[in-house]
């Protein structure tokens, strides 16, 4: 196999280069050498950033340091004439009163993120016993019921506000839930920063239990989530089943809800999107690839067993499973989707995200103008498969037959079909070989240039008929050979037949009509027979 990248990989590299990614970053993402990447980018006319360009354009300002709740409060460093005192045990007698006052400064104020419970493993000091009772005490049974269903403090607080008119804050519910079950320590994760409109991440998750109308039983649904990398705006859709077409249709619904499409979609190696996972050059599902191309996006599959690459959508799936859908059951899919959409609007979009420290809806308002515009027409879906060309030069698609150019007999081809047409593609290059209009079952569709220039003939001779046979010659005045409707021609057959053997011919059905014999071959021919008496002689037969 030649060391040449597939067209999907080339388009992926070119798309990343147009986004302004450096060669090193593209190499780490696609696992392709920088020399190869630069060659493809130069061929496509994409500008390549030289090394050190970011230094000449100026350094970015440092980010403001935020102390999260997972870090213990640390005292401030005392001032000592502009120099740091590295003596771990200073003499208290040598310190002035002013220095002692500075050495005993107040601890830094911690910022609590919106990921549910505290991260430090210790209860805040202001939550310890005071003289006043907690505002959550009247709702203790409801909070205990939510904790028994493994729901987090934020989901319980949202239910209390929406359903029970709770006036307290989230921190009150969080502290009360902490007293009931204790703290949870979350592992640290790296944060991947992306430009507005550049990247989106998609994944499946398990949805709530919903009653199916056909069976009347509760079934587990599938939760489709698309999360934008910059604003963390997510679109969550529910479905009972999953297939390649359903997976692509969910993408279209998500794009239309967002009002645009991101340029890159990071996905897992699920069968609906990736046919053959590979660390260097994965094979995408052709229908999924064409749907993304219709919207101008490029798929970027993750490496095998590397879920952290799409951690934003993983967190969005977990957020929906643990907050609004945990322990819920619905009577219909429409009811479940309406409940999820209402929660998305009222709570998910209005929350302050724990990583960006900004509101999701405000950041999405900045990102929406940078998304790719939607096409005028939606994607026209098709089915696809592989076929082997028959001996007559046709392939079968749903009991109908479609012709190919000469030279493809016995070889495999790729076929795409929908309600209107059938497209036959080269399996290696993907070029269109033939495109036909859909035919009925049993019908054929062959273009005139695919017919052979002439029909070959095979001549044979027969010995004289036995004496007991009635001498007769059957002349086919008109014979149309329709071998799967590929050739249509006229030919003459002359041979001797016995009256007793006419009705027992294996390939014909004979019916006596006035002054002629009518022959109808149900397999390959339709002919009209004329009976003319002639003396026995050698028979010459032409077989088209």
LINTA-V789555 format. One line per field, one symbol per residue. ss: DSSP state (~ for helix, > for strand, _ for the rest). phi: phi as a letter, one per 40 degrees, with the letter a starting at -180 (. if undefined). burial: + if it has 24 or more other ideal C-beta (glycine too) atoms within 12 Angstrom, else -. A space follows every 50 residues. Layout:
ss = ???
phi = ???
burial = ???
This chain:
ss = ______~~~~~~~~~~~~____~~~~~~~~___~~~~~~~~~~_______ __~~~~___________>_______________________~~~__~~~~ ~~~_______>_____________~~~_________~~~~~~~~~~~~__ __~~~~~~~~~~~~_____~~~~~~~~~~~~_________________>> >>>>>>>>>>>______>>>>>>>>>>>_____>>>>>>____~~~~~~~ ~~~~~~~~__>__>>>>______>>>______>>_~~~~~~~~~___>>> >_____~~~~~~~~~~~~~~~~______>>__~~~~~~~~~~~~~~~~__ _>______>~~~~~~~~~___>__________>>>>>>_____>>>>__> >>>________>>>>>>___>>>>>______>>>>>>______>>__~~~ _______>>>>>__________>>>>>>>>>___________>>>___~~ ~~______>>>>>__>>>>>____>>>>>>>>______>>>>>_
phi = .ccbcccccccccccccccgccccccccccgbccccccccccccgccbcc cgccccchcccccccbcccccccbcccccaggbcccccbccccccccccc cccbccccccbcccchccbcgbccccccdbccccccdcbccccccccccg ccccccccccccbbgcbcccccccccccccbgcbbcccbcbbcbccgcbb bbabaccccbcccccgbcbccbbcbbbccccgcbbbbbacbaacccdccc ccccccccgibccbbcbcccccbbcbcacbaccccccccccccccgbbcb ccccfbcccbccccccccccccbcbcgcbbcaccccccccccccccbccc ccccccfbcccccccccdccccccccbccccabaabbbccccgbbbbfgb bbcbcchbcgbcbbbbabcbabbbbccccgcccabbcdbccgcbabcdcc cccaccbbbabbcccccccccabbbccbbbcbcfgcbbababbbacbcdc cccbccbbbbbcbdgabbbbccbbababbbcbcaccaccbbbbc
burial = ----++-++++++++++++-+++--+--++++-+-+++-++----+-++- -----------------+++------------------------------ -----------+++++++++---+--+------+-+--+--++--++--- ++++++++++-----+-+-+++++++++++--+--------+-+-+++++ ++++++++-+--------++++++++++++++++++++++-+-+++++++ +++++-++-+++++++++++-++++-----++-+++++++++++++++++ +++-----++++++++++++++++++-+-+--+--++-+++-++--+++- ++++++---++-++--++-+++-+----+-++-++-+-++-++++++--+ +++++--+----+++++----++++-------++-+-++----+++---+ --------------+------+++++--+-+++++++---+++++++--- -+-----+-+------+++-+--++-+++++-------+----+
